Amino acid sequence: MVRLSTMVMLAGIVLLFVPIPPIATILGVITLVIGAVLRLVTGK
């Protein structure tokens, strides 16, 4: 089963490649950070 943090991090990576540079890049980085925090909090 795929963890929520993995899905959030994948969404962040996808947002980095969306062709709306300022908005997508900022949202992508924020989403990656949220995914990393989720991984640390819920990880084993």
C-alpha positions as CSV (number, residue, x, y, z in Angstrom):
1,M,0.0,0.0,0.0
2,V,1.3,3.5,-0.9
3,R,1.8,5.8,2.0
4,L,0.2,9.2,2.1
5,S,3.6,10.9,2.4
6,T,4.7,9.2,-0.8
7,M,1.7,10.4,-2.7
8,V,2.2,13.9,-1.4
9,M,5.9,13.9,-2.5
10,L,4.9,12.6,-5.9
11,A,2.4,15.4,-6.3
12,G,5.1,17.9,-5.3
13,I,7.4,16.5,-8.0
14,V,4.6,16.8,-10.6
15,L,3.9,20.4,-9.6
16,L,7.6,21.3,-10.2
17,F,7.1,20.5,-13.9
18,V,3.8,22.3,-14.4
19,P,4.3,25.2,-16.8
20,I,3.2,28.0,-14.5
21,P,6.6,28.8,-13.1
22,P,6.1,31.0,-10.0
23,I,3.0,29.4,-8.6
24,A,3.8,25.7,-9.5
25,T,7.4,25.9,-8.3
26,I,6.4,27.4,-4.9
27,L,3.5,24.9,-4.4
28,G,5.8,22.0,-5.5
29,V,8.5,22.9,-3.0
30,I,5.9,23.3,-0.2
31,T,4.3,20.0,-1.1
32,L,7.6,18.2,-1.1
33,V,8.4,19.7,2.4
34,I,4.9,18.6,3.7
35,G,5.6,15.1,2.3
36,A,9.0,14.9,4.0
37,V,7.5,16.0,7.3
38,L,4.7,13.4,7.0
39,R,7.4,10.8,6.2
40,L,9.3,11.8,9.4
41,V,6.2,12.0,11.6
42,T,4.5,8.8,10.4
43,G,7.7,6.8,9.3
44,K,9.0,3.8,11.1
